[in-house]
Amino acid sequence: MGRKIDHAVVEVVENFRSEDALLLFAQKQLERAERVVVVYEAGPLGYSLYRKLKALGVECYVCAPDSSEQQRKRRKNNRIDARNLTSKLFNYLNGDQSALQMVRVPSEEQEQRRLVSRQYDQLVEERKRLGAKGNAMLLSQGFGSWSNWWRPKTWARLNSLVPAWLLERLQIWVDVLKMLDEKICQAKVGLARGCSGPRPKGVGALSQMQLRSEVLDWHAYSNRRKIACLAGMVPSEWSTGEKERRGSITKVGVPAIRRIIVEMVWRMVLFQPQYKPVQKWQEVLRGRNPALKKKAVVAIGRQLMVDLWRLETGRVTAQELNLVMIDAEGV
């Protein structure tokens, strides 16, 4: 932990053995100083420490991790990290808003909703991983690739083709995958059940709830650039003088939001062909060039993210966007 008092040099305080020791140290600093400000990097500690420090009366921030300086110097340890973070906080408090990239801290309710959504994604990823392991076994023994090989119908076919010793190995994965299927189904129903109010046709209840849980608060974003940046769907840029050069998207936002939006776009193409961005890129989407199709999906997704923000904050109506809406019951 680093400490800086007024304009003095940055001191490095020894590591604390427990969270209670850190909170006790913060309490002592409050007794000695008019203002105590703490910052730490987002990570495995979550936001519980933030809430405990705020409860004590400490001004606390959570920032995004940044190791660019350490990578440049090829030196990284806790003492260097503490000094750098403390110096950046001092600069931030003195007006340099770019010194630290602050993280928006969710409320406990928002964090719980996001945790449920992310656990659903983790279950799906775990099913993919284990399914791929079983499929690799089948491929290695010359039985080809089998999609969803653990499902009852496919498993029944495999029983008549695969030798007993291999079935025994696969059965280990089958039991786990069936349990995962059940848990995923339960999580999906639970998430979709929480969806209320109208939504654009093609935007599933599950996708709607996951997007809301990742955005946290639509009203926290003041313009379209900020909400598009949250999804990482803004182009990279390398411009100077009169030369302007833009490249692929930055992907600096939340990956989960980008995935959800891309899934929404493909459904919007199917269910809402009258949507203006879909009409704009319709010719490309009908073509055979996969690279151009990918660019079209990203372009539509960026506009869809902005339009959903405008809908959620009441800036426009669905009629103005030429969107067909359905009720929550139309899941």
Backbone hydrogen bonds, N-H to C=O, Kabsch-Sander energy under -0.5 kcal/mol:
donor,donor_aa,acceptor,acceptor_aa,energy
3,R,11,E,-3.1
6,D,4,K,-0.6
8,A,5,I,-2.3
11,E,3,R,-3.6
13,V,1,M,-3.1
13,V,11,E,-0.6
22,L,18,S,-1.4
23,L,19,E,-2.5
24,L,20,D,-2.2
25,F,21,A,-2.0
26,A,22,L,-2.4
27,Q,23,L,-2.1
28,K,24,L,-1.9
29,Q,25,F,-1.8
30,L,26,A,-1.8
31,E,27,Q,-1.2
32,R,28,K,-0.8
32,R,29,Q,-0.5
33,A,29,Q,-1.9
38,V,59,E,-2.8
40,Y,61,Y,-1.4
42,A,63,C,-2.9
46,G,43,G,-1.7
48,S,45,L,-0.8
49,L,45,L,-0.5
51,R,47,Y,-2.2
52,K,48,S,-2.1
53,L,49,L,-2.5
54,K,50,Y,-2.3
55,A,51,R,-1.9
56,L,52,K,-1.2
57,G,53,L,-0.8
57,G,54,K,-0.7
58,V,53,L,-2.4
59,E,36,V,-2.3
60,C,58,V,-0.8
61,Y,38,V,-2.3
63,C,40,Y,-2.1
64,A,101,Q,-3.0
71,Q,67,S,-2.5
72,R,68,S,-1.9
73,K,69,E,-2.0
74,R,70,Q,-1.4
75,R,70,Q,-1.4
81,D,77,N,-2.5
82,A,78,N,-2.4
83,R,79,R,-2.1
84,N,80,I,-2.6
85,L,81,D,-2.5
86,T,82,A,-2.1
87,S,83,R,-2.4
88,K,84,N,-2.4
89,L,85,L,-2.1
90,F,86,T,-2.1
91,N,87,S,-2.2
92,Y,88,K,-2.4
93,L,89,L,-2.6
94,N,90,F,-1.0
95,G,92,Y,-1.5
96,D,91,N,-2.5
97,Q,95,G,-1.4
99,A,96,D,-1.7
102,M,100,L,-0.9
103,V,62,V,-3.3
105,V,103,V,-0.6
111,E,107,S,-2.7
112,Q,108,E,-1.9
113,R,109,E,-2.0
114,R,110,Q,-2.3
115,L,111,E,-2.1
116,V,112,Q,-1.9
117,S,113,R,-2.0
118,R,114,R,-2.6
119,Q,115,L,-2.0
120,Y,116,V,-1.6
121,D,117,S,-1.6
122,Q,118,R,-2.2
123,L,119,Q,-2.2
124,V,120,Y,-2.0
125,E,121,D,-2.4
126,E,122,Q,-2.3
127,R,123,L,-2.1
128,K,124,V,-2.1
129,R,125,E,-2.3
130,L,126,E,-2.4
131,G,127,R,-2.5
132,A,128,K,-2.2
133,K,129,R,-1.5
134,G,130,L,-1.9
135,N,131,G,-2.1
136,A,132,A,-2.1
137,M,133,K,-1.6
138,L,134,G,-1.8
139,L,135,N,-2.4
140,S,136,A,-2.5
141,Q,137,M,-1.1
142,G,139,L,-1.6
143,F,138,L,-2.7
149,W,146,W,-0.8
151,R,148,N,-1.8
155,W,151,R,-3.1
156,A,152,P,-2.0
157,R,153,K,-1.5
158,L,154,T,-2.2
159,N,155,W,-1.7
160,S,156,A,-0.6
160,S,157,R,-0.9
161,L,158,L,-1.4
162,V,158,L,-3.1
167,L,163,P,-2.1
168,E,164,A,-2.1
169,R,165,W,-1.2
170,L,166,L,-2.5
171,Q,167,L,-2.3
172,I,168,E,-0.7
172,I,169,R,-0.7
173,W,169,R,-0.6
173,W,170,L,-0.7
174,V,170,L,-2.2
175,D,171,Q,-1.9
176,V,172,I,-1.0
177,L,173,W,-3.0
178,K,174,V,-2.6
179,M,175,D,-1.5
180,L,176,V,-2.2
181,D,177,L,-2.6
182,E,178,K,-1.9
183,K,179,M,-2.3
184,I,180,L,-2.8
185,C,181,D,-2.1
186,Q,182,E,-2.1
187,A,183,K,-2.5
188,K,184,I,-2.5
189,V,185,C,-2.2
190,G,186,Q,-2.3
191,L,187,A,-2.3
192,A,188,K,-2.5
193,R,189,V,-2.1
194,G,190,G,-0.7
194,G,191,L,-1.0
195,C,192,A,-1.6
199,R,326,I,-2.5
201,K,324,V,-3.1
203,V,200,P,-2.2
204,G,202,G,-0.9
208,Q,204,G,-2.6
209,M,205,A,-2.3
210,Q,206,L,-2.5
211,L,207,S,-2.5
212,R,208,Q,-2.2
213,S,209,M,-2.1
214,E,210,Q,-1.5
215,V,211,L,-2.5
216,L,212,R,-2.0
217,D,215,V,-2.3
220,A,217,D,-1.5
221,Y,218,W,-1.3
222,S,220,A,-0.5
227,I,223,N,-1.4
228,A,224,R,-2.0
229,C,225,R,-2.0
230,L,226,K,-1.5
231,A,227,I,-0.8
232,G,229,C,-1.0
233,M,228,A,-1.9
236,S,248,S,-2.7
238,W,245,R,-3.1
240,T,243,K,-1.7
243,K,240,T,-2.1
247,G,236,S,-2.3
250,T,234,V,-2.5
251,K,232,G,-2.0
254,V,230,L,-3.0
257,I,254,V,-0.6
258,R,254,V,-1.7
259,R,255,P,-2.2
260,I,256,A,-2.2
261,I,257,I,-2.6
262,V,258,R,-2.1
263,E,259,R,-2.1
264,M,260,I,-2.2
265,V,261,I,-2.3
266,W,262,V,-1.7
267,R,263,E,-1.3
268,M,264,M,-2.6
269,V,265,V,-2.4
270,L,266,W,-1.0
271,F,267,R,-3.1
272,Q,268,M,-2.7
275,Y,272,Q,-1.8
276,K,321,L,-0.6
278,V,275,Y,-0.6
279,Q,275,Y,-2.3
280,K,276,K,-2.3
281,W,277,P,-1.5
282,Q,279,Q,-0.9
285,L,281,W,-2.4
286,R,282,Q,-1.6
287,G,283,E,-0.6
287,G,284,V,-0.9
293,K,289,N,-2.1
294,K,290,P,-2.1
295,K,291,A,-1.8
296,A,292,L,-2.3
297,V,293,K,-2.5
298,V,294,K,-2.1
299,A,295,K,-2.3
300,I,296,A,-2.7
301,G,297,V,-2.7
302,R,298,V,-2.4
303,Q,299,A,-1.8
304,L,300,I,-2.8
305,M,301,G,-2.5
306,V,302,R,-1.7
307,D,303,Q,-2.7
308,L,304,L,-2.7
309,W,305,M,-1.8
310,R,306,V,-2.3
311,L,307,D,-2.3
312,E,308,L,-2.8
313,T,309,W,-1.8
314,G,311,L,-1.2
315,R,310,R,-2.3
316,V,310,R,-1.1
321,L,317,T,-1.2
322,N,319,Q,-0.9
323,L,318,A,-2.7
325,M,323,L,-0.5
326,I,199,R,-3.0
330,G,327,D,-1.5
331,V,329,E,-1.2
